[in-house]
Amino acid sequence: MTDLQPKQDRSRATRQRLLETTIRCLATHGWEASTVGFIAAEAGISRGAVQHHYRTREALILGALEFMFDERAALLDALPEPTGTGLDRVHTVVAGLVETIGGELFRAALQVWTVAAADPELRAAVLPLERHFARGVHDRAVRLLRVDDADPEIRALIQATLDLARGLALADVLTDDSRRRARVVRAWSTQLADAFEGISPDSQDT
Amino acid sequence: MTDLQPKQDRSRATRQRLLETTIRCLATHGWEASTVGFIAAEAGISRGAVQHHYRTREALILGALEFMFDERAALLDALPEPTGTGLDRVHTVVAGLVETIGGELFRAALQVWTVAAADPELRAAVLPLERHFARGVHDRAVRLLRVDDADPEIRALIQATLDLARGLALADVLTDDSRRRARVVRAWSTQLADAFEGISPDSQDT
């Protein structure tokens, strides 16, 4: 038993390095270049060891996406409760959501979505992951914003905010869009704060 | 001269069919499948004739994107002036913008952006097209909404609307998202109309 534990730890560490490398390879080099051989070499792991964890390339890529989606959700859960009320709070939360949805994980997922768009089998495998992640982010947004999304208007505005975040993430794929993004996030947050105020004036002070 | 004109017409018609087929192939079958041979076969044109118009696969794909971007801009220009004021007008325009930015052209462009994300040479070729199209759509949005985007807040809100449209287009790639999209478009239009009203109360009645 004393020998088994370190071996399990090593296996877990290897697996995590493999999944992180898979995301980085997809985001940086794209779908076509991200073969099992290439990812294994980049991670410094033998092909055999990779196949011990994931039998196919598709299983490896989907495993990496799921792992990173879960990590992002955990990061959102670990965020300190935003201070302030009204616009300050809304702006902090929206900026955090945009940050969480964009970046390297988005660029990796984009490679998978784009191939899945023309591949029904991959699409069927990706959709449940995608839905699970989207639902998790939506629920965390509701909690952080302290709003009640049983109100259909608030629900639609939270969804709009997450759609905006994906649109901003897409705009950042071809160029560094961070300065423009900051202005758009600020303008959007102002409208969102006004809307929450108008729909349920007390929701943010409870 | 009498013989030349029909020949030019035929050549132009062939070219247009080729470009439309290229967009459809990219949107439906993806980047990897959309080789010159496959596109030529789908369009019912010989490989030689394709190469007479476009010497490389990349030139063909970029030519098709540019052509379709220009067609979309022309469609926006041809839209009847939206009637009504306030929310009605804003909703009509936002729904039209979301329609124009999404759909088959978006799915085709997504294939190109995604490959360009990991290919600096393709990225350099795509960016000017992309910027030209984005600027054209922005200017048309300003005109249709009858707002003054010299105001930085209005400018950021128009940009946010176009980012939202791209996010919605992305959400539609893996599933039919049209019902949810209609609710999101309505909710955002309400906020946008309120914002325009607040920033420059007379702008929409002139």
Contacts between the chains, C-beta under 8 A, distances in Angstrom:
chain1	res1	chain2	res2	distance
A	28	B	118	6.6
A	29	B	118	5.3
A	30	B	114	7.3
A	30	B	115	6.4
A	30	B	117	6.7
A	30	B	118	3.2
A	30	B	119	7.1
A	31	B	114	7.6
A	32	B	32	7.0
A	32	B	115	7.9
A	33	B	118	6.9
A	107	B	117	6.2
A	110	B	114	5.7
A	110	B	117	7.0
A	111	B	114	6.0
A	111	B	117	7.6
A	111	B	118	7.8
A	113	B	170	7.5
A	113	B	173	6.2
A	113	B	174	6.3
A	114	B	30	7.3
A	114	B	31	7.6
A	114	B	110	5.6
A	114	B	111	6.0
A	114	B	114	4.0
A	114	B	173	7.8
A	115	B	30	6.4
A	115	B	32	8.0
A	116	B	174	6.3
A	117	B	30	6.7
A	117	B	107	6.2
A	117	B	110	7.0
A	117	B	111	7.6
A	117	B	173	4.8
A	117	B	174	6.8
A	118	B	28	6.5
A	118	B	29	5.3
A	118	B	30	3.2
A	118	B	33	6.9
A	118	B	111	7.7
A	119	B	30	7.1
A	123	B	174	5.8
A	126	B	174	6.8
A	127	B	174	5.9
A	127	B	175	6.8
A	130	B	174	6.7
A	152	B	183	7.5
A	153	B	187	6.0
A	153	B	190	7.8
A	156	B	183	4.8
A	156	B	184	5.5
A	156	B	186	7.1
A	156	B	187	3.5
A	157	B	187	5.2
A	157	B	188	7.6
A	157	B	191	7.3
A	159	B	180	6.9
A	159	B	183	7.6
A	159	B	184	5.3
A	159	B	187	7.9
A	160	B	164	6.2
A	160	B	184	4.7
A	160	B	187	5.7
A	160	B	188	4.9
A	162	B	167	7.7
A	163	B	164	5.6
A	163	B	167	3.7
A	163	B	168	5.2
A	163	B	171	6.1
A	163	B	184	6.1
A	164	B	160	6.3
A	164	B	163	5.5
A	164	B	164	4.7
A	164	B	167	5.6
A	165	B	167	6.9
A	166	B	166	7.7
A	166	B	167	3.9
A	166	B	170	5.3
A	166	B	171	6.9
A	167	B	162	7.7
A	167	B	163	3.7
A	167	B	164	5.6
A	167	B	165	6.9
A	167	B	166	3.8
A	167	B	167	3.2
A	167	B	168	7.5
A	167	B	170	7.1
A	168	B	163	5.2
A	168	B	167	7.5
A	170	B	113	7.5
A	170	B	166	5.3
A	170	B	167	7.1
A	170	B	170	6.1
A	171	B	163	6.2
A	171	B	166	6.9
A	173	B	113	6.1
A	173	B	114	7.8
A	173	B	117	4.8
A	174	B	113	6.3
A	174	B	116	6.3
A	174	B	117	6.8
A	174	B	123	5.8
A	174	B	126	6.8
A	174	B	127	5.9
A	174	B	130	6.7
A	175	B	127	6.8
A	180	B	159	6.9
A	183	B	152	7.6
A	183	B	156	4.8
A	183	B	159	7.6
A	184	B	156	5.5
A	184	B	159	5.3
A	184	B	160	4.7
A	184	B	163	6.0
A	186	B	156	7.1
A	187	B	153	6.0
A	187	B	156	3.5
A	187	B	157	5.3
A	187	B	159	7.9
A	187	B	160	5.7
A	188	B	157	7.9
A	188	B	160	4.9
A	190	B	153	7.8
A	190	B	195	8.0
A	191	B	157	7.2
A	191	B	191	4.5
A	191	B	192	7.5
A	191	B	194	7.6
A	191	B	195	5.5
A	192	B	191	7.5
A	194	B	191	7.5
A	194	B	194	7.1
A	194	B	195	7.8
A	195	B	190	7.9
A	195	B	191	5.4
A	195	B	194	7.8
